[in-house]
Amino acid sequence: MRPDSCLGGSQRLPAAPVLAVLALGTVVLGTSELGVSGLIPAISADLNVSAGAAGALVAVYAVAVALAGPVLTATLRRLPRRRVLVAALGTLAVGNGATAVAPGFPALLAARALTGAAAAVYVAIALTVATGLVGPARQGRAIAVVFGGVTVSTVVGVPVATVLGSAVGWRAVYGVLTVVAAGALVAAVRVVPQPAAGSSPPRPAPVRTLTRPRLLATLTINAVITAGHYTASTYLVVLLTQQTGLSTAAASALLLTNGIAATAGNIVGGMAADRHTQHTMIAAAALVAASLGVVPLVMTDPVLTWLVALVWATAFPAFSTPLNSPCPIKPAPRPMLPPRSTSRCSTPVSPAAPLRAA
């Protein structure tokens, strides 16, 4: 599909409104996903489960993203992207609503799994739509705008969710997210353009695309770094309040500064991805790994913990943004075939990229 084929015609529509709506969707899924870390004490008290058991909510969400997301994305590739995008937003609203009214812990786990699967599909399609709105030289920055919604959720959503959860209960947090997700759904229906007449979605990639050694290595690195990040961040508020003696309000303030640092990392990662994708990924991944290794050593000192957390918060968005840059695999030259686009890096790494590369 040509970059402008999803925009309703040969004339490109202004990208800013569409990117803003896509970013609003990632604000919802980012707050829904990351907000659990600040709500674990309230959830464990309300449902009479331990903090460790409440942390399983993050694990279930992550498994749904990792397993159901790619399968659903590949299955739905034959459908118009706009339709899939709107359906994913609707499912996000339903998942957050089910989270808010879950009568018990098993139902809550099921609601988080549904939300995770919908979030994975939404991100894959949103990134595809975003990169189709701009030229190749600005695709990294378009991805940074979409992921900027996650950054906003880190800066504003997670601290507000933590305070709101302590004040009026964690269910109210997911009730608000349900309303915002519904608003994003309405905005997407109005702003995201229809596919061009006569255009058709690309064919799904063959399964063998996912078995290429370099792709598997990239996905493995992604899984390790991402798992380390979310495992540690899930219990960050619990550790801060128990190990350093910080109050919930002080921990929320630390999360706010982390969000500001993540904003910087997201911007730098997006700009660097347009120039040196692999170098950016390697440097950011090294910083994430180093930060996670140092955190246990300084956890009893609030100032040192804060400084290391700032580096960690900056590095992870700088890693994930170039990781999701569209990087189709460059094929070997073949006579009698039209040339295909080359890439800034050697393998596709986002959920949508393997399908796009094929």
C-alpha positions in Angstrom: 0.0 0.0 0.0 1.3 3.4 -0.8 1.9 5.8 2.1 -1.1 7.9 1.2 -3.4 5.1 0.2 -4.9 4.9 3.6 -5.7 8.6 3.6 -8.7 8.6 1.4 -7.1 9.7 -1.8 -3.9 10.9 -3.5 -3.9 14.1 -1.4 -2.3 13.7 2.0 -4.5 14.9 4.8 -2.9 16.9 7.6 -1.2 14.5 9.9 -1.4 16.4 13.1 -5.1 15.8 14.0 -4.8 12.1 13.2 -1.6 11.7 15.2 -3.2 13.6 18.1 -6.1 11.1 18.2 -3.8 8.2 17.9 -1.8 9.6 20.8 -5.0 10.0 22.9 -5.5 6.3 22.5 -2.0 5.5 23.8 -2.7 7.8 26.7 -5.6 5.5 27.7 -3.7 2.3 27.2 -0.6 3.7 28.9 -2.5 4.8 32.0 -4.4 1.6 32.1 -1.3 -0.5 31.8 1.2 1.5 33.9 -1.3 2.8 36.5 -1.6 -0.6 38.1 1.8 -0.1 39.7 0.5 2.8 41.8 -2.8 1.0 42.5 -1.5 -2.3 43.8 -1.9 -1.4 47.5 -5.5 -0.3 46.9 -6.4 -3.3 44.8 -4.8 -5.8 47.2 -6.7 -4.2 50.1 -10.0 -4.1 48.3 -9.9 -7.7 46.9 -8.1 -9.1 49.9 -5.1 -10.4 47.9 -1.4 -9.9 48.5 0.6 -7.2 46.7 2.5 -10.0 44.9 -0.8 -11.6 43.7 -2.1 -8.2 42.6 1.1 -7.8 40.5 -0.2 -10.7 38.4 -2.5 -8.2 36.8 0.6 -6.8 35.0 1.8 -10.3 34.1 -1.6 -11.3 32.6 -1.7 -8.0 30.6 1.8 -8.6 29.3 1.1 -12.2 28.3 -2.0 -11.0 26.4 0.1 -8.4 24.6 2.8 -10.9 23.7 0.7 -13.8 22.6 -2.8 -12.7 21.6 -1.6 -9.3 20.1 0.5 -10.6 17.3 -2.0 -13.4 16.4 -4.9 -11.0 16.3 -2.9 -8.4 14.4 -2.0 -11.0 11.7 -5.5 -12.3 11.6 -7.1 -8.9 11.2 -4.6 -7.6 8.6 -7.1 -8.3 5.7 -9.6 -5.8 7.3 -9.4 -2.0 6.7 -7.0 -0.5 9.2 -9.5 2.2 10.3 -12.1 -0.4 11.1 -9.6 -2.4 13.2 -8.4 0.7 14.9 -11.9 1.7 15.9 -12.7 -1.8 17.1 -9.5 -1.9 19.2 -10.5 1.4 20.9 -13.9 0.0 21.6 -12.4 -3.1 23.1 -10.1 -0.9 25.2 -13.2 0.9 26.6 -14.9 -2.4 27.3 -11.8 -3.9 29.0 -11.4 -0.8 31.2 -15.1 -0.8 32.1 -14.9 -4.5 33.0 -11.9 -3.8 35.1 -13.8 -1.1 37.0 -16.8 -3.3 37.9 -14.9 -6.7 38.3 -16.6 -8.5 41.2 -13.5 -10.5 42.1 -9.9 -11.1 41.3 -10.5 -13.8 38.6 -12.8 -11.5 36.7 -10.3 -8.7 37.1 -7.6 -10.9 35.6 -9.8 -11.7 32.6 -10.6 -8.0 32.1 -6.9 -7.1 32.1 -6.2 -9.9 29.6 -8.9 -8.5 27.3 -7.4 -5.0 27.6 -3.9 -6.2 26.9 -4.9 -7.9 23.7 -6.8 -4.9 22.5 -3.9 -2.6 23.4 -1.5 -4.7 21.3 -3.7 -4.6 18.2 -4.3 -0.8 18.7 -0.6 0.0 18.9 0.3 -2.1 15.8 -2.4 -0.5 13.7 -1.8 3.0 15.1 1.9 2.9 14.3 1.1 1.7 10.7 -1.4 4.5 10.2 1.0 7.1 11.7 3.9 6.1 9.5 1.7 6.2 6.5 0.8 9.8 7.2 4.4 11.1 6.8 7.4 10.7 4.6 10.1 8.1 5.3 12.4 10.8 6.8 9.9 11.6 9.5 8.5 8.2 10.5 10.6 8.0 13.7 9.1 11.3 14.8 5.6 10.2 13.9 6.1 7.1 16.1 7.4 9.3 18.9 4.2 11.3 18.7 2.0 8.2 19.0 4.2 6.9 21.9 4.0 10.4 23.3 0.6 9.3 24.6 2.3 6.7 26.8 4.7 9.4 28.0 1.8 11.7 28.9 0.3 8.8 30.8 3.5 8.4 32.7 3.8 12.2 33.4 0.2 12.8 34.3 -1.9 9.6 34.2 0.1 7.4 36.6 0.6 10.0 39.3 -3.0 11.1 39.1 -4.2 7.5 39.1 -2.1 6.8 42.2 -3.5 9.8 44.1 -7.1 9.2 42.9 -6.9 5.5 43.8 -5.8 6.4 47.3 -8.6 9.0 47.6 -11.7 7.5 46.0 -10.7 4.0 45.1 -9.0 2.2 42.1 -12.3 1.4 40.5 -12.9 5.1 39.9 -9.6 5.3 38.0 -10.7 2.7 35.5 -14.1 4.2 35.2 -12.5 7.5 34.1 -10.3 5.6 31.6 -13.5 4.0 30.2 -14.9 7.4 29.5 -11.7 8.7 27.9 -11.4 5.6 25.8 -15.0 6.1 24.5 -14.0 9.7 23.7 -11.0 8.5 21.8 -13.2 6.1 19.9 -15.6 9.0 18.8 -12.6 11.1 17.8 -11.1 8.3 15.8 -14.4 7.8 13.9 -14.4 11.5 13.0 -10.7 12.1 12.3 -9.0 9.0 11.0 -9.6 8.9 7.3 -11.3 6.1 5.3 -9.2 3.9 3.0 -8.9 5.2 -0.5 -11.4 3.8 -3.0 -10.1 0.6 -4.5 -7.3 0.2 -2.0 -6.9 -3.2 -0.3 -5.0 -4.1 2.8 -1.7 -5.9 2.4 -1.6 -9.6 2.6 -0.6 -11.2 5.9 3.1 -12.2 6.2 3.9 -15.9 6.0 4.7 -17.6 9.3 8.3 -18.1 8.2 8.9 -14.4 8.4 8.8 -14.7 12.2 11.4 -17.5 12.2 14.2 -15.5 10.7 17.2 -15.7 13.1 18.0 -12.0 13.2 14.3 -11.2 13.8 14.1 -13.7 16.6 17.2 -12.3 18.2 15.7 -8.8 18.0 12.4 -9.9 19.5 14.2 -11.8 22.2 16.2 -8.7 23.2 13.0 -6.7 23.2 11.3 -9.2 25.4 14.1 -9.3 27.9 14.5 -5.5 28.2 10.7 -4.9 28.3 10.1 -7.6 30.8 12.8 -6.2 33.1 11.4 -2.7 32.8 7.8 -3.6 33.5 8.6 -6.2 36.2 10.6 -3.6 38.2 8.2 -0.7 37.5 5.2 -2.7 38.7 6.5 -2.7 42.2 8.3 0.6 42.2 5.7 2.4 44.4 5.5 -0.5 46.8 9.3 -0.6 47.1 9.6 3.2 47.5 7.1 3.4 50.3 8.4 0.3 52.1 12.2 0.6 51.6 12.7 4.4 51.5 9.9 5.4 53.8 8.3 7.8 51.2 4.7 8.6 51.5 2.3 7.8 48.6 2.2 11.5 47.7 6.0 11.7 47.6 6.1 8.5 45.5 3.6 10.1 43.1 5.9 13.2 42.8 8.8 10.9 41.9 6.6 9.2 39.3 5.8 12.7 37.9 9.5 13.5 37.5 10.0 10.1 35.9 7.3 11.0 33.4 9.0 14.2 32.5 12.3 12.3 32.0 10.4 9.8 29.8 9.1 12.6 27.7 12.7 13.7 27.0 13.7 10.1 26.2 10.7 9.7 23.8 11.6 12.8 21.9 15.3 12.0 21.7 14.6 8.4 20.8 12.3 9.5 17.9 14.7 12.0 16.5 17.7 9.6 16.8 15.7 6.8 15.2 15.5 8.8 12.0 19.3 8.9 11.9 20.9 5.9 13.7 18.2 3.4 14.7 20.4 0.5 15.8 22.9 2.7 17.7 20.0 4.3 19.5 18.5 1.0 20.5 21.8 -0.4 21.7 22.7 2.6 23.8 19.3 2.9 25.3 19.1 -0.8 26.1 22.4 -0.6 27.9 21.2 2.3 30.0 18.0 0.4 30.9 20.0 -2.7 31.9 22.5 -0.6 34.0 19.7 1.3 35.8 17.9 -1.9 36.7 21.1 -3.3 38.1 21.8 -0.3 40.2 18.3 0.3 41.6 18.6 -2.6 44.2 21.9 -1.2 45.5 20.6 2.3 46.2 16.9 1.6 47.2 17.4 2.6 50.8 18.5 6.2 49.8 15.6 8.2 48.3 17.8 10.7 46.5 20.0 8.1 44.8 16.9 6.0 43.9 15.3 9.1 42.3 18.4 9.8 40.2 18.8 6.3 39.0 15.0 6.2 38.3 15.4 9.3 36.1 18.0 7.6 34.0 15.9 4.5 33.7 12.8 6.5 32.8 14.7 8.4 30.1 16.3 5.3 28.6 13.3 3.0 28.2 11.3 5.3 25.8 14.5 6.0 23.9 14.7 2.2 23.4 11.1 1.4 22.6 10.6 4.3 20.1 13.3 3.2 17.6 12.4 -0.4 18.3 9.1 0.2 16.6 10.4 2.2 13.7 9.3 0.6 10.4 12.4 -1.4 9.2 11.5 -3.7 6.3 14.0 -6.3 5.6 16.2 -5.4 2.7 16.0 -8.2 0.1 18.8 -9.5 -2.0 18.7 -8.0 -5.6 16.5 -9.9 -7.9 16.4 -9.4 -11.7 13.1 -8.6 -13.4 11.5 -7.6 -10.1 10.6 -4.0 -9.1 12.9 -2.7 -6.3 11.7 -2.7 -2.8 12.3 -0.1 -0.2 15.4 -0.4 1.9 15.6 0.1 5.7 17.6 1.9 8.3 18.0 -1.3 10.2 18.3 -4.9 9.5 15.1 -6.4 10.9 11.5 -5.4 11.6 10.8 -5.3 15.3 7.3 -3.9 15.9 4.3 -6.2 15.8 3.2 -4.6 12.5 6.7 -4.5 10.9 7.1 -8.3 10.2 3.8 -8.2 8.3 4.6 -5.1 6.5 8.1 -6.4 5.5 6.6 -9.5 3.9 
